[in-house]
Amino acid sequence: MILPDDLDVVNQQSEMDSVCMTCSHQVVVFYDFDKKSFCPFGQEFLWKQMKDQFPEVGFVFYFSGKDRERLAKELNALEFPFPAYHDPDFLFYRLNDLDSIQTTYRILHSFHLENGFSVKPAQIGMREEFLEEMEGLRMKE
């Protein structure tokens, strides 16, 4: 999977709070925020707990949409704990041919990566299943 890192980063709280592009286990999420609300990134999806419980995992978020200021404002209002890439030109989507992947919602794609290779979809919208996936992948290490 190709992870562009030359995009604008938003929601970065400090230099210590960076995107881990070299972590062996990554959760990579693409979301087109022009098409839907930011609901999947609210506190009820336990992002803060995931960050605290799995510090060894690199969470990489690509948000495609036109309005960078709106993106930053929404993520801040949701107290979203991860920095994210603003990808207004759908670079991540195009580089990884996401239009060829069959999914219910084309605006949201999420994957577990091991050493840069996609190993399975990440069920980020289903809290319990996602937690089980994270624990299962941790056990494999």
N, C-alpha and C positions, 0 to 999 in steps of 0.2 A: 504494500500500500504506500502511496506517495503522500507524504505529509509536508506540504509547503510551510515554511516557517518565516518567510519574508513578507508576511502580511502584517497589518496594523494590529497590535494587541490592545484589547480593552479590558477593563475590570481588574487590572493588576494593582494590588494594594501596595506592594513593595518590591524591591529587587529580589528579595528572597522568595517571593511568590511568583515563580516563573513557570512556564509550560515545560514539562519534562519530555523532550524529544528523544532522549536516549534511554528511557526506562525500558526494561525488558518486557514488562506487562503494561500495556496502555489500553485505555478505553477512549475510543475516538468517536466523536459525535458531530454530525453535520445537521444543521437546521436552517431552513429558509424562513426567517422571521417576518418577511413581507407577506407570507401566506397565512400565518396563524399567530395566535397569542403566544406568550412566553410561558404558558402554563406548565410544560414539562420541566421547567427549571426553577420552580418554586420550592420553598422549604419543605413542603409535604413529600417531596421526592428524596429527602434525606441526603442532599449533596454534602452538607457540612459533616454529617456523620461518616459518609463515605471517604471524605478527604482525611478525617481524623483516624478512621479505622484502617485505611489502606494507604499509608503515606508512601509506600514503595511503588504505587501504581501511578503512572502518568496519565492524567485526564487531559485530553486534547479536544477542544471545542472549536468548530468552524461555524460561524453564523453568517449566512449569506442574506443580504438585504441592503437596501440603499442607504438608510439613515444611520450612520455610525453613532451620532449623538443619542438617538432613540435607543439603540442597542445598549450603550453604556448606561443610560438612565434606567432602563428596565432591569438590567442585571444588578445594578446597585440597589434599586428598590426591592428586589427579591432577595437581597443579601446573598447572592450567588457567590460561593467561595473560591471559584477558579477564574484565572485569567482566560480570555478567549480570543480567538482570531476573528477579526472582521474580514469577511471574504465577499465583497460586493459583486465580484465578477464570476462567482461560482468556480473558482480555480480548483479547489479541492474536489468538488463534484465532477468536474470535467476530467481532471487528471486521473481519477479513479473510476471513470465510466459508471458512475452510480445510476445513470439512466438505464443500464442494462440489468440492474438488480431488481428482481420482483419483490415488491413490498406493498403493504397496504397504503402507507403514507409516503409519498415521494418527497415530502418536505423534511422528513426525519429519517436519518440513517445512523445506526450506532453499531460499533464493532469492538470486540476484544482482539487485541493484537499481541502476539508474542514475538519478540525480536523483529518487529516490523511486518509480520505476516498476519493477516486476518485468520483467526481460528474459529470464530463463531460470532453471530450477532449478539449484541448486548441488549438485554431487556430493560432498558433504563426506565421505562414507564411502568414497570411492574416491580414495585419495591422488593417484595420478598424473593421473587425469582432472581432479580438482579443481585441481591445480597448472596443468595445461594451460588450463583455463578462466580461471584468474586471469591467466596470462600473456597469453592471447588478449584478454581485456578490457582489460588494460593497454595492449596494442598499439593498440587502437582509439582511445585517448585522445590 
